[in-house]
Amino acid sequence: MNAGCVILACTLLVGASSGSKAGQPLKPPCRPGFSQNFYTVIVSRDLLHGQSILKDTTLSSERVKFEDCQRNREVCFVSSDPNFSVRPDGTVYAEQEVGNLSEPVQFMVTARGLHDPHIWETTVKLALAGHPHPSPFTKIGIEEMLSRVWDSPPRVIKFLRKHQRGSSANGLRRQKRDWVIPPINVPENSRGPFPHMLVRIRSDQDKDVGIRYSITGAGADQPPSGIYNIDPISGNMFVTQPLDREERASFHLRAHAVDMNGNQVENPIDLYIYVIDMNDNRPEFQNQVYNGSVAEGSKPGSSVMQVTATDSDDSTTANGMVRYRILSQSPHSPIPNMFTINSETGDIVTVAAGLDREKVSQYTIIVQATDMEGNLNFGLSNTATALISITDINDNPPELTVRTFSGEVPENKVNVVVTNLTVVDRDQPHSPNWNAVYRIVSGDPSGHFTIRTNPITNEGMVTVVKPVDFEMNRAFMLTVVVSNQAHLASGIQSSLQSTAGVTISVQDVNEPPVFPVNPKMIRFEEGVPAGTTLTVFAAQDPDHFIHQTVRYSKLSDPANWLKINRTNGQITTMALLDRESIYVKNNVYEATFLAFDNGSPQASGTGTLQIYLIDVNDNAPVLIPREAQVCERARPNSRINITASDADADPNIGPFVFELPSFPASVRRNWTISRLSGDYAQLRLRIPYLEASVYEIPIIVSDSGNPPLSNRSVIRVKVCPCDDNGDCSATGAVAAAGLGTGAIIAILICIIILLSEYNKYCLIFESCMVLTKINVNYWQTVAVLRFEIIFFIVGMVLLFVVWMKRREKERQAKPLLIDPEDDVRDNILKYDEEGGGEEDQDYDLSQLQQPESLDHIINKPTGVRRVDERPVIAESQYPVRPSLPHPGDIGDFINDGLRAADNDPTAPPYDSLLVFDYEGSGSTAGSVSSLNSTSSGDQDYDYLNDWGPRFKKLADLYGGGDDD
């Protein structure tokens, strides 16, 4: 052996470390040791042919793989056979020249840790690949071999001399190769007797001192314990029971020699025991039944499947070498031997042509596996079943059962099956090789027919998809071709029987009359008188070969405006046609009529007549809305937007003309109307104040028809007092609604009646309480409280009535020139900004006209003047304007007024004292005496001098110095 152990770094050890990479599943816990308990190394025959195995010649590409879980363990490999060794990477190689390997060589490899006491073992067996065994084994030959091994005299094994060749740093000593003990061979399954002596262990010093012998290791004092023992005095080592190589193929024991005091007298020696394999295991198939398949028509040599059997015996000997053969084939069609099997690999292949699924769809093969390299006399056998299915190919084209098919179909029918085409296909049913596809190749240029495949029967259903007309075609001659969904296999020719003719006869039926134009559209003005002929709505009978009479009737006439002549289909009116009727949609009125013949059975058809009604101006416009409300005092937003609605159509609708009637005169005096656009106008108060009430304002609106139509419509306007937001107040709404004193008294009487009824029921209830002796004082208190509530309610109602009457009197009084809420005295008011938008543009052009009379000025009391009134003196005449000026001459009117004002010496501003408002007795204006700052000298206006030149005039008048 080598002088020292081979030390392997962790990176040189063969095997995977424990743990796992990130993201990979965890591996099972790592167990240190060899990956296998038994290695078989097959040496190629070429390695021995014509030469010897030289030193350092690699014998196997397989390596002895050792797993080191700690990744820092120092391990050395030691071989029990001096002729072979193991490299640090686990490769087995020859240490010296070897003449041949006629017999398998078996030895043990031990792995030892240098820093721990662990020892791992494995067995390596070398055999020549394909080396023929000696003459076939016979039962007598096997027994003789076992007897030779079993009955041979036991060897005497002496302890080695204590020679050393240096020492390692850790104290381990390696023995010389000459001192290696040959292995001990023990056949498995021995019948005994037991215990059976194997060898004798002795020491050269047993003559000088008393020696005690012992053995340690797996099989002795370690599990499985008790298989081997030794006589401590004689050194005889025994095996105590039969061995099973398949359970454990080798043992590594260590023999010890000590004196009577337990002191070691010899170095321990290693004992290697190998179990000789016997053929005691049958080959076992991995599956009892194997399933394979091959396509029909496959060529010889096509692979079918593989069967595999394993033998637990030694695979390097004939005991574990399995061979396969086919015992039987069923059925024997077309020949008994359609398949063969590779005796070593178990591959089954076809051996002959002629596989036809339509004849044989499945074969049953019985396969036998025999060890002893297939020796039927001494080998053990086992069988399995191989089921070989023959897969289908499209080698049979579909064939129509007859060359001509026939059928008939009524005209004007669709989705009707005319006839069924039957077909025969010997391929596998309901597969693409069997499914039929039908095509019409001629005889139907208009596409009246199609052929659908019945998925169950594979028949072709000739179906009508487009109505046929007996008057156009009385019969059809179709040519049909059938094929498979899958293409035919290579080399297969299509049969002539895949083409057939189909004759289809068309049956004549009584067809209903048909209106040539349906629906039919005509145009007429609305309002045509009754009895007017509109059109002739006649139908035609498509049955040209049968003479039949067509009659007509009305089917649908929503407004009952029309009638039809029963014989010729002439349409006349029975009433006025009104475009604005609810039965007219989008100017079109629809009516349906029925045409029927006298055939058997009778047939009828329906036609629709559409009448487009041309509009005439027969509807006057009406106003929307019919009710509105405004504030009793004129405000910028107190306007009513109105529009006109006309049931007619363009051009008999807008633009509309809106105007107020001349009678009654109060309408034009209190209200004014102005048109905003062609369809919209605006109604608003013309005077500053109008008493709260409900007014009916008539408005005349005219359309743009030729001739135009006018309508006098009335708008109910509720005038009411408004709050700051311009909304009617609650009290104002009541007053405007006309809730007078009589209504309020009626409401009060109803409340008193209800309270009296309530009092009556309470008195009855009190009487019941007295009869039941309930506390009377309590109910008296309740009664007093009830009357107090009644009086309180009556008082509140009366107070409300008095307040309403007072409000009514205030409204009837003459209003102030300026609303108290809008009083500008001693205030700074923002009147408006220039360019204010819509309100600047919203003005009544009629206000630009000259006053028609001066009565309202002359009749005023003396001394009461308005700021916008001129003095009552002789003055030049202003140009007279009509009451309703046309918007087109407004500019002329303004220019004329300007020239008149420039030439009139009395026109405002007047060169005299102007009275802005009357402040004397009887005036509704408040006192402005607080503005007379000159009446008191305690007011200091000197600060006006600090306000700049614009206030210099005021500073001179009021600030500093004495009054003039």
Residue, then its C-alpha position, 0 to 999 in steps of 0.5 A: m500500500n502507499a506509505g501514507c493516506v491520501i488527504l482530500a480537501c473539501t473541494l476535492l470530495v465528490g458529492a453535493s453539499s448540504g443546503s440549497k440555493a436561494g429560491q430552490p426547494l430544500k434538500p433532504p438532510c445530508r448524511p456523510g458517507f459513500s453514495q453506494n454500499f456496493y460499486t460494480v466496475i466493468v473493465s472494457r475487453d479492449l483494455l486487456h486485448g494484447q497487453s497487460i493492465l499497466k500501472d496508473t491505468t484507469l479502470s473505470s469512468e465511475r468514481v467512488k463518490f463520498e459525501d462530506c456534509q461538513r465541507n471541511r473534513e479531511v478524509c483518506f481512501v484506503s483499498s483492501d487489495p494491494n493491486f488497486s487503489v483509489r485516487p483523491d477524486g475517487t477514480v479506481y486505478a491499478e497499482q501494479e501489473v495485472g495479467n488478466l481479470s478472468e475472475p471478478v475481483q472484489f475489494m473494500v474501500t475505506a474512508r477515514g477522517l483524520h480529525d474524527p474517529h468515523i470510518w465509512e466503507t464500501t465494496v468495489k467489484l471489478a469484472l471484465a465486460g462481456h467475459p464468458h463464464p466457464s462452462p454452464f453451471t450445473k447444480i452439481g458444479i454449484e454445490e461443489m463450488l460451495s463445498r469447496v469454499w465452505d469445507s476448505p480448512p480455515r486459514v490461520i491469520k497472524f498479526l503483522r509485525k510491528h514495523q513502522r515506516g515513519s509516522s504522520a503528524n496525527g500518529l496514524r501508521r500505515q502498514k506495508r502492502d505485504w502485510v495486507i490480509p486477503p479477504i475472506n469469502v463466505p457464500e450466502n444462503s449457506r445451510g450450516p451447520f452453524p456456527h461455522m469456523l471461518v479463520r483462526i486469528r493468532s499472535d506470534q507472542d501467544k507462546d510467551v504471554g497469555i493472549r485474549y482475542s476479540i473482533t469489533g465492527a459491524g456484524a460483531d459488536q455493532p449492528p447487525s450484531g452477533i453475525y460473527n464471533i471469536d473464541p477469545i482463547s483459541g482465536n477461532m472466528f465463526v459465522t453464526q447464521p446464513l448470510d444474504r448478499e442482497e441485504r449486505a454484500s461485505f463486512h469490515l471487522r477489526a481483530h484485537a489481541v491483548d494480554m491478560n491485563g488488557n494491554q495491547v500486544e499487537n496492532p489491530i488487523d483489518l478483516y474483510i469478509y465478502v458474501i459470495d452471490m448465489n442465484d436466489n432472486r428472480p428477475e422482476f418486471q417493473n410493470q406486470v402489464y406494459n402498453g405500447s402502440v405502433a401505427e398501422g402500415s409501419k415498416p419492419g424495424s419500427s420501435v414499439m415499446q420497451v420492457t424492463a426487468t431487474d434482478s437483485d443478484d450480482s449484475t456482474t455475474a450471470n446471477g444478475m444478467v437478465r435476458y428477454r424473449i417473446l413467448s407468444q403473440s396473439p393473434h397470429s395475423p398476418i404471421p405469428n411473429m410480427f414482433t421481436i425483442n432485444s434480448e439485452t435491452g428489452d426493446i420490442v420492434t416490428v419484424a414484418a410488414g402488414l400491420d392493419r388496424e382494420k384487421v387487427s387493432q391490438y396484439t397481446i405479447i407474453v415476454q419472459a425475462t430469465d437471469m443466468e444470461g438467459n439459461l433456461n435450465f438453471g436461470l430463474s424466469n418471470t413473465a409480463t404482458a405487453l399490449i400493443s395497440i395498432t393506431d389508425i392512419n387514414d388508409n381508407p377513403p370514404e365511399l358513398t353507398v350508391r352512385t345516385f341519391s334523390g329527394e324533393v323539397p317544397e318551394n320557399k322552404v329553408n332549413v329543410v333536409v332534402t336527403n341523406l347521403t350514406v357513406v362507408d369508412r373503415d377507419q377508426p370511427h369518430s376520428p379525423n380519419w373517419n369524419a366525412v366532409y361533403r362538398i357540392v362541386s356542381g349543379d347549384p350555382s346560386g347556393h341554395f343547398t349545403i351538406r352538413t355532416n351528421p356527427i353520429t352517423n357520418e351521413g351527409m344531410v343535404t339541406v336547403v339554406k336559400p329558398v327555391d322557386f318552382e317558377m324558376n327551377r323545377a329540379f336540381m342535379l347536384t354532383v357531390v364529393v366526399s372526403n375525410q377531415a384528415h388527408l389520406a395517408s401517403g400512397i393511398q389513392s382516392s376511390l371513384q366511389s367518393t363521388a355521387g349525383v343528387t337529384i332534387s325535385v322542387q314541389d309547387v306550393n300556393e305562394p301568397p300575393v306579393f306587393p311589388v313595392n313594399p313599403k310604398m311611399i306617397r306624398f300628399e298635403e294634409g287636409v285633403p277632403a274625404g273621398t280623395t283617391l290617393t293611389v292604387f296599391a295592387a299585389q301580384d300572384p307569383d303562381h304563374f302556372i295557376h290562374q287565381t284571383v287576388r282580393y284586398s282588405k284593410l289590415s291596420d289603419p290607426a286613424n281610420w282615414l283610408k279605405i281600399n277597393r276590394t277588387n283593384g286595391q285603389i286607396t281613397t280617404m274617408a276623413l281629413l288627413d292631419r299631419e299633427s295627429i298623434y298617429v303621424k310619426n315624422n310626417v309619415y302615416e302608415a297603414t297596412f293592407l292584406a292581399f289574398d288569393n283564392g287558392s287551396p290553401q288560401a295564401s295572403g301577403t301584407g303590404t305597407l302604405q306610407i303617406y308623407l303628409i306635407d304641412v299646411n298652416d292650419n294651427a295657430p301658435v300658442l304661448i308658453p308658459r301659461e302662468a308666471q309671477v313677478c314682483e309688485r315693484a319693477r325690478p331689473n330681473s322682474r321679467i317673464n320670458i315667453t315663447a310660442s309653440d306651433a304644431d305646424a312645421d317649417p315654414n309655417i312656424g316662427p319667427f313669431v310676432f308678439e304684441l299686446p292688444s289695444f283693449p283693455a287699455s290697462v294692458r298696454r298701460n301696465w305692461t310692455i312686451s319686446r321680442l328677443s328673437g324669432d321665437y322668444a319675447q319678454l313681458r315686464l311691468r311698464i309702471p314702477y308699481l302694480e298692486a299684488s294680485v293675479y292678472e290675466i294678460p292677453i297677448i296676440v302671437s302670429d306665425s310666419g305662415n302664408p297666410p299667417l295665423s294669429n292667436r290671442s293667448v292669456i297668461r296668468v301673472k301673479v304679482c306679489p311683494c318680493d323679498d330682497n332676493g326677488d322672491c315672493s314672500a309667504t304673506g305676499a303669496v297669500a295676498a296675491a293668491g286672493l286670500g281676502t277677509g272672507a276666506i280668513i273668517a271661513i278658516l277661523i270658523c272651521i278651526i272653532i268647529l274642530l275645537s268644539e268637536y274636540n271639546k265635546y269628546c273631551l267632556i264625554f271622556e271626563s264624564c267617564m272618568v268621574l263615573t270611574k272615580i278618577n281624580v276630578n281636579y286633574w280633569q278640571t285643570v286639563a279643561v281650563l288649560r284646553f280653553e286657554i289654548i283655544f283662546f290663544i289660537v283664536g287671538m293669533v288668527l284675529l291678529f293675523v287678519v288685522w295685520m293683513k288688512r293693514r298691509e293691504k291699506e299700505r299697498q293702496a296708498k300712493p307709493l313714494l317716488i323712491d322706495p324706502e328700502d332704496d332711499v339714497r339720502d345720506n347714503i352712497l349708492k352704486y348705480d351701475e357700471e358702464g358696459g354691464g352686459e345684458e342689463d345694459q342692453d335690455y331696454d324698452l324702446s317704447q320709452l323713447q317716445q314723447p309723452e302723449s299728454l300733460d294731464h298727469i303733470i297739470n293735475k298734480p297739486t301745486g308745489v309738488r314737482r318731479v326731477d324729470e318734469r319740465p315747468v308748465i309754461a309756454e314752450s316750443q312744440y316737440p315732434v309728435r311720435p306715434s305711440l309705438p315707434h318702429p325700431g327703424d326710426i329710433g335714430d331719427f327720433i333721438n336726433d329730432g328730440l336733441r335738436a328740439a331740446d337744444n332750441d328750447p329755453t325751458a328744457p332741462p337743466y333749467d336756469s332756475l331753482l329746481v325742486f328735487d322733491y317736496e318736503g312740506s306738509g302732506s309729503t311722503a318724503g322724509s325730512v332733509s333738514s339734516l343736510n342744512s349744515t349752514s344752520s348750525g355753526d358747530q360743524d367744522y369743515d376745515y378738513l376740506n382744505d386737505w382734500g385737494p383742488r377738487f374740493k377747493k370750492l366746498a372749502d371756500l363755501y363751508g370751511g374757515g371765515d365768517d358767513d357772508 
